[in-house]
């Protein structure tokens, strides 16, 4: 979030300027710096000129000492040497190149701090050092700035690895790239020669290591300014702002020097994919302050709150059962969204697009941009949900089917699915019925796939039709001849039939005798005593059996392998399995029939 910070020149009025001539003097005095020697007192006129000169030489000589720091005035600036008036009998000189360490240009007449290096020199000048005096003062200022947190002024001299080198007036410091500004600075080279204010965040005098942070000052100033602006704002205020940036989750708006977040859900009452659908960067808009966190300084803004919520009165305008035209805006795997009003979108669930039992992907029925007429199913204003239906405006195929078909009617259809318990057959578009595995054939069927396959056309009889439950029961075996009825009509007790052993029970073996099953009791399998049926016969083995009993009502057939191996006829029973032995007359009459 950017700030309108004062520039470093303006901020410099409160910063520690190690090159301000008034400040170094004060600093020099605190470090024991002496002002320039004053003029010697008047000497009695009775003394000779030689005595006066000697007295002056003696007096001024005693006022200077090597290593002494004092203030001098620049008299002349040469290519190699600069002449300094230090109030001594002779002027002092410093190397002109030392003036380059100053952050400000030094001109004739300026007062600067110097340190006495040599009192006598072959050329008659006192040798001085401005650089040494300046560094001493700067280090004192750096230590004080580090302890108090006061800003210090410096000039950026060059770009180095990881950041910038800063001249503090004779002492070099390091400004890391991450501490230059509030945001990442891409072109550090452009900062060369710029005078800045910064905070000293690390000092190691022994290693001559000084680390600065300009960012720390900017953050503090931003915090003060934000606090001032925040104190003037309240939740509910409507303010003007400028769109600074757009993101997937919202827009940042500058409201008078402080940024607020306008979340994407607070931009419009209708759903939008990205804020760029509504705003452009730089656009001036009005927003409502929704929330202010004065501890963190965060501000949440709203744009849609400037207009009434269309959901509040939607149930009055579009009650359930009403019909409305809309435009398809999006199609997903689970349905289609339709805009019925500005800012109002409803969902047609995939199950409400068609009456088909197995609906296709929603894109097969509608596409974005389609104009559709829908029926309102439900309005949930609190959760902003609107349920719509397309199929309710289409004829209900189940109702039409129930009006034209009844139980016992014969229908044709195509197998759409096969399960362990049966097969689903589509008899009309959107109408599927179940043929249970027990209703597929009169013969025993273990799995529907033994008889049917997907896509096969079949005929069936309607066994059940429940419109409310949308359930249709079908039977294919009703169209087949009844093998039991046929068997009872063509066979009599005492007949010899050929059969195949299909399964065992503890009390005997079940035998397939032409599409129906009969039971050969364990006692009728052999003349010998049998413990288990599988001891004398095998699954799939074909044998001759004599019919002992017939029970058409219960569809039971009693067989005997033992009797079929003998010419004598066993005792027979007819009708119900009562265990009664039939008389010879009954047997004769049955055979005649």
Secondary structure, DSSP 8 states (H G I E B T S, - for coil): -------HHHHTTSSB-TT-HHHHHHHHHHTT-B----------TTS-HHHHHHHHHHHHHTT--TT-EEEEEEEEE-SSEEEEE-SSSS-EEEEGGGGGGSSS---TT-EEEEEEEES--TTS-EEEEHHHHHHHHHHHHHHHHHHH---EEEEEEEEETTEEEEESSSSEEEEEGGGSSSS--S-GGGGTT-EEEEEEEEEETTTTEEEEEHHHHHHHHHHHHHHHHHTT--TT-EEEEEEEEEETTEEEEESSSSEEEEEGGGT-SS--S-GGGT--TT-EEEEEEEEEETTTTEEEEESGGGS--TTTTHHHHS-TT-EEEEEEEEEETTEEEEEEETTEEEEEEGGGT---SS---GGGT--TT-EEEEEEEEEETTTTEEEEESGGGS--HHHHHHHH--TT-EEEEEEEEEETTEEEEEEETTEEEEEEGGGT-SS--SSGGGT--TT-EEEEEEEEEETTTTEEEEESGGGS--HHHHHHHH--TT-EEEEEEEEEETTEEEEESSSSEEEEEGGGS-SS--SSGGGT--TT-EEEEEEEEEETTTTEEEEEHHHHTSSS------SS-------HHHHHHHHH-
